Amino acid sequence: MIEAMTEGGLRRRGTVFAPSDALEEDPVILHYLRSYVERIELLEEGKSYNIGDVSFCTPVRHRHPVETYGVVFETPRHAISCLVDTRFFDDLCLHYKGDLLIINVVRIESGGPFDHLSASEAGTIISRLRPKAAILTHFGMTMWRAKPWEVASRLSHETGIRVIAARDGMTFDLAELD
């Protein structure tokens, strides 16, 4: 992404928002790429950020082997929450209220040594948060085998909320939330 947005480093521009461990030992953001962008801003629990007229916050650190944060984007018309990789914990449902919830659902079943959300945990979160719509994404093999579009349909029926399984090339019109 950094090489794409900077045209291979030929046009120094942009801001990268990342947790500190993406820059530390065994970094995800490689050292040579860091000079390609105008700035790198570290994500932290409970902080708010702005870039241009877009604002977002990272309300809580997730339970995952690497440092991860979901984000909540606030626009004049909508709040859009993105809940990324984490093990389920009750406080998740305190931080991601909004009109649209985008949620990583790697597994069909909960439990095991995995710090990822399952379909049933996603259903619990959707029921508690009551967004206008929810989009499931970031599927692991157990979700693929369960057919994510069928899982989304079942969760829609169980929660009374429109739940959509993401697919490659998909777009979502925010006007559908009005």
C-alpha positions in Angstrom: 0.0 0.0 0.0 2.8 2.4 0.8 4.5 1.8 -2.5 1.2 2.2 -4.3 0.2 5.5 -2.7 3.7 6.9 -3.2 4.3 5.6 -6.7 7.1 3.4 -5.6 8.6 6.1 -3.4 8.8 8.7 -6.2 6.1 10.9 -4.7 6.6 11.3 -0.9 3.1 11.7 0.5 0.4 10.3 2.8 0.1 9.3 6.4 0.3 5.8 7.7 -1.6 5.0 11.0 -0.2 1.9 12.7 0.3 0.4 16.1 3.8 0.6 17.5 4.6 -3.1 17.1 4.1 -2.7 13.3 7.3 -0.6 13.4 9.3 -2.5 16.0 11.0 -5.9 16.0 10.0 -8.0 12.9 8.1 -4.9 11.5 5.2 -5.1 9.1 6.1 -1.6 7.8 9.6 -2.2 6.4 12.3 0.3 7.2 13.0 1.4 3.6 9.3 2.3 3.2 9.1 4.7 6.1 10.8 7.6 4.2 8.2 7.2 1.4 5.4 8.8 3.5 5.0 12.2 4.9 4.4 10.9 8.4 3.6 7.8 10.5 1.2 8.2 13.4 1.1 5.6 16.1 -2.3 4.2 17.1 -3.0 4.0 20.8 -6.0 2.9 22.9 -8.5 5.6 23.5 -7.1 8.2 21.1 -8.6 10.1 18.3 -7.1 11.0 15.0 -7.7 13.3 12.0 -6.5 13.3 8.5 -8.1 16.0 6.4 -11.7 16.1 7.3 -11.9 12.5 8.3 -11.8 11.7 12.0 -11.6 8.4 13.8 -10.8 6.9 17.1 -9.3 3.6 18.4 -11.4 3.0 21.5 -9.9 -0.1 23.0 -6.9 -2.4 22.5 -8.0 -5.8 21.3 -7.1 -9.2 22.6 -4.7 -10.6 20.0 -1.1 -11.7 19.8 -0.1 -8.5 18.0 -1.3 -5.0 18.9 -4.6 -4.4 17.2 -7.3 -1.7 17.5 -10.7 -1.4 15.9 -11.6 2.0 14.6 -14.7 4.2 14.7 -15.1 6.7 11.9 -17.4 9.7 12.5 -18.8 11.6 9.6 -21.5 14.3 9.7 -24.1 11.6 8.7 -22.8 8.3 10.0 -20.7 6.4 12.5 -18.9 3.5 10.9 -17.2 1.0 13.2 -14.6 -1.5 12.1 -14.0 -4.3 14.5 -10.8 -6.1 13.6 -9.0 -9.3 14.8 -9.5 -10.0 18.5 -10.7 -12.6 21.0 -14.2 -11.8 22.2 -14.5 -9.8 25.5 -17.5 -8.1 26.9 -16.1 -4.6 26.7 -16.1 -4.9 22.8 -19.8 -4.1 22.9 -19.2 -0.8 24.7 -17.0 0.7 22.0 -18.3 0.1 18.6 -21.7 1.7 18.4 -22.7 3.2 15.1 -24.8 2.9 11.9 -22.6 0.4 10.2 -20.5 -2.3 11.8 -17.8 -4.0 9.7 -16.5 -7.0 11.7 -13.7 -9.6 11.1 -15.2 -13.0 11.5 -12.4 -15.6 11.0 -14.0 -18.7 12.5 -17.4 -20.4 12.5 -17.1 -21.8 16.0 -15.7 -20.0 19.1 -13.1 -21.4 21.4 -9.7 -22.9 21.0 -6.4 -21.1 21.1 -7.5 -18.5 18.5 -7.7 -14.8 19.1 -10.3 -14.3 16.4 -14.1 -13.8 16.5 -16.5 -16.5 15.5 -19.9 -16.2 13.8 -21.8 -16.7 17.0 -19.7 -14.1 18.8 -20.4 -11.7 15.9 -24.1 -12.4 16.4 -23.8 -11.5 20.1 -21.9 -8.2 19.2 -24.5 -7.3 16.5 -27.4 -8.0 18.8 -25.9 -5.8 21.6 -24.8 -2.9 19.3 -27.8 -2.9 17.1 -26.2 -1.1 14.0 -28.4 -0.4 11.0 -26.3 -2.9 9.0 -23.4 -5.2 9.6 -20.8 -6.5 7.2 -18.9 -9.7 7.9 -15.4 -10.0 6.4 -11.9 -11.5 6.9 -13.1 -15.1 6.7 -11.0 -18.1 7.6 -11.4 -21.6 6.1 -14.1 -22.7 8.6 -16.2 -19.6 7.6 -15.7 -20.4 3.9 -16.8 -24.0 4.4 -19.9 -22.7 6.2 -20.7 -20.4 3.3 -20.4 -16.8 4.7 -23.5 -15.6 2.8 -25.6 -18.3 4.5 -24.0 -17.4 7.9 -24.9 -13.8 7.3 -28.5 -14.7 6.3 -28.8 -16.7 9.6 -27.5 -13.9 11.7 -29.8 -11.4 10.0 -32.7 -13.7 10.9 -31.5 -14.2 14.5 -30.7 -10.5 15.2 -33.2 -8.6 13.1 -30.3 -6.6 11.7 -29.3 -6.6 8.0 -26.1 -8.7 7.9 -24.0 -9.0 4.7 -21.1 -11.3 3.9 -18.4 -9.3 2.2 -17.2 -10.4 -1.2 -14.4 -9.4 -3.5 -15.2 -6.1 -5.3 -18.2 -5.4 -3.2 -19.4 -1.8 -2.6 -21.8 -0.6 0.0 -23.8 2.6 -0.5 -23.9 4.5 2.8 -27.2 6.0 1.6 -28.7 2.6 2.5 -28.3 3.5 6.1 -30.6 6.6 5.9 
